[in-house]
Amino acid sequence: RMKNVSGTILAAAVIILAGGGMQAARAADAFDADAAQALLKKNDCGKCHAVDKKKEGPSFKETAAKLKGKAGAEDELYKHLTSSPKVKVDGKEEEHKAIKSKDEAEVRNLARWILSR
């Protein structure tokens, strides 16, 4: 009888921990949409990007789809947003402007917002 109670307690603990882990994962996906959009506007990202249509650069939906389910997607996008990589625009290579922010949390918030599109 005692063995059965221990198993039940262990099973309950596993369920509680798994649920907490899911909440932590959801928290990692959380973002402040207003702050993300303000940072986009401040950096004039709308000149080359839109949420759902291609302009000079890919849409945010296209970027999100390309990175969906990929391990490290947020880190990859963060690096792209902060490192001024070379990108192709109209067949020629140019430097992508880095986000003007020294606040890593602010840029990561933007990356999560883009990935949610």
C-alpha positions as CSV (number, residue, x, y, z in Angstrom):
1,R,0.0,0.0,0.0
2,M,2.8,2.4,0.9
3,K,4.5,1.7,-2.5
4,N,1.3,2.8,-4.3
5,V,1.1,6.1,-2.4
6,S,4.8,6.9,-3.2
7,G,4.1,6.2,-6.9
8,T,1.1,8.5,-6.8
9,I,3.1,11.3,-5.2
10,L,5.9,10.8,-7.7
11,A,3.5,10.9,-10.6
12,A,1.9,14.1,-9.2
13,A,5.3,15.7,-8.8
14,V,6.2,14.9,-12.4
15,I,3.0,16.4,-13.6
16,I,3.5,19.6,-11.6
17,L,7.1,20.0,-12.8
18,A,6.1,19.3,-16.4
19,G,3.4,21.9,-16.1
20,G,5.8,24.4,-14.7
21,G,8.2,23.8,-17.5
22,M,5.5,24.5,-20.0
23,Q,4.7,27.8,-18.3
24,A,8.4,28.6,-18.4
25,A,8.5,27.8,-22.2
26,R,5.4,30.0,-22.7
27,A,7.1,32.8,-20.7
28,A,10.1,32.6,-23.0
29,D,7.8,33.0,-26.0
30,A,6.1,36.0,-24.4
31,F,6.7,39.5,-25.8
32,D,5.5,43.1,-25.5
33,A,3.9,43.8,-28.9
34,D,3.8,47.6,-28.4
35,A,7.5,47.8,-27.4
36,A,8.4,45.6,-30.4
37,Q,6.5,47.8,-32.8
38,A,7.9,50.9,-31.3
39,L,11.4,49.6,-31.8
40,L,10.6,48.7,-35.4
41,K,9.3,52.2,-36.0
42,K,12.3,53.8,-34.3
43,N,14.7,51.8,-36.6
44,D,12.6,52.4,-39.8
45,C,12.3,48.6,-40.4
46,G,9.0,49.2,-42.2
47,K,11.0,50.7,-45.1
48,C,12.1,47.2,-46.1
49,H,9.8,44.8,-44.2
50,A,6.1,44.3,-43.6
51,V,4.2,41.9,-41.4
52,D,2.6,39.9,-44.2
53,K,4.0,41.0,-47.6
54,K,7.4,41.1,-49.2
55,K,9.0,44.4,-49.7
56,E,12.7,44.9,-50.3
57,G,13.2,42.3,-47.5
58,P,11.1,39.3,-46.5
59,S,7.9,39.7,-44.5
60,F,8.0,39.0,-40.8
61,K,5.6,36.1,-41.5
62,E,8.1,34.6,-44.0
63,T,10.9,35.0,-41.5
64,A,8.9,33.3,-38.7
65,A,7.9,30.5,-41.1
66,K,11.5,29.9,-42.1
67,L,12.6,29.7,-38.4
68,K,9.6,27.9,-37.0
69,G,10.5,25.0,-34.8
70,K,14.2,25.6,-35.3
71,A,16.3,25.2,-32.1
72,G,18.0,28.6,-31.4
73,A,15.6,30.6,-33.6
74,E,15.5,33.5,-31.2
75,D,19.3,33.6,-30.9
76,E,19.7,33.4,-34.7
77,L,17.3,36.3,-35.3
78,Y,18.9,38.3,-32.4
79,K,22.3,37.9,-34.1
80,H,20.8,39.0,-37.4
81,L,19.2,42.1,-35.9
82,T,22.4,43.2,-34.0
83,S,25.3,42.2,-36.3
84,S,24.7,44.0,-39.6
85,P,25.0,40.9,-41.8
86,K,25.2,41.1,-45.6
87,V,21.9,40.6,-47.3
88,K,20.8,40.5,-50.9
89,V,18.5,43.3,-52.1
90,D,17.5,43.4,-55.7
91,G,20.3,41.0,-56.6
92,K,23.1,43.0,-54.9
93,E,24.7,42.5,-51.5
94,E,24.4,45.2,-48.9
95,E,24.7,45.5,-45.1
96,H,21.5,45.0,-43.1
97,K,21.2,47.8,-40.6
98,A,21.6,46.7,-37.0
99,I,18.9,47.6,-34.5
100,K,19.9,50.8,-32.6
101,S,19.5,49.5,-29.0
102,K,22.1,48.5,-26.4
103,D,19.3,46.7,-24.4
104,E,19.5,43.0,-25.2
105,A,16.1,42.4,-23.6
106,E,14.5,45.0,-25.9
107,V,16.0,43.4,-29.1
108,R,15.1,39.9,-27.9
109,N,11.5,41.1,-27.3
110,L,11.5,42.2,-31.0
111,A,12.9,38.9,-32.1
112,R,10.1,37.0,-30.2
113,W,7.5,39.3,-31.7
114,I,8.8,38.6,-35.2
115,L,8.9,34.9,-34.6
116,S,5.2,35.0,-33.4
117,R,4.0,36.3,-36.7
